[in-house]
Amino acid sequence: MSAIEKSSSFFSQICIDRCKGCCCDPWWGIISYTIIKEDGLSHLNDFKADTIKGINARAQRIVKGYVTNEVSPRPLFNLPEKYNIAVRDINIQDSKLAITILAMFAFRCLFLSEKKVCAIHPTTMNGVEIRPPHCGFMGSLDARQGEKGYCRIIHAASDSLNNDSSINTAIDIERCASERHYREGWPTADLAADAVIDKLKEYCSRYAARLLPVEKQAVPGRNEPCYCGSNKKYKKCHGR
């Protein structure tokens, strides 16, 4: 059976009966964006606060965007369970750092039961579609890996020629990837922001030491040796 000969009900059956909410348990919201950090690694506390604010704002954008198509809309998600924030790239110009962030938020859909049954899927709501337009998208047969609408499981089903092993393999790959992202994530935006800062420190220590914060030279006592190594007392050297 070719991909063209397979109906949408065939792929829907793959999603509902075989995949069982693999992409919804948890549901991953993914946003890529760039942060500009001036003054190198100085004022990291302010940068952390801004990073947390940006992470939370994007998570809230997803929460507000995913609501049911009803007269009184209901949200699909509460706050994320995990924040998987990856630094994808860092570019440097003068003392500015352009940090490209890939933010992955693991949400638990409020309408997905423990048995992986979607309570708002059309087949359980007498055919009435109340999901948001961008929820439950089954994937596109025309999309390729890395493109919007690509689903490894749908493509495995389209090429399987009724070979169940390829579909099961694709499901296992997706489930393992989701579990890994979840395991490597952080429970709060605060901890995710700390991870971003750690990556910045690591990058600057390797490639841009000049952007590391300079520790202020401790001022010695007046009768202590001067820090310049002159063997004179500080008061008679740089302390004059």
Buried (B, 14 or more C-beta within 10 A) or exposed (E): EEBEEBEEEEBBEBBBEBBBBBBBBBBBBEBEEEBEBEBBBBBBEEBBEBBBEBBBEBBEEBBEBBBBBEEEEEEBBEBBBBBBBBBEEBEBEEBEBEBBBBBBBBBBBBBBEEEEBBEBBBEEEEEEBBBBEEBBEBBBBEBEEEEEEBBBBBBBBBBBEEEEEBBBBBBEBBBEEBEEBBEEBBEBBBEBBBBBBEBBBEBBEEEBEEBBEEEEEEEBEEEEBBBEEEEEBBBEBBBE
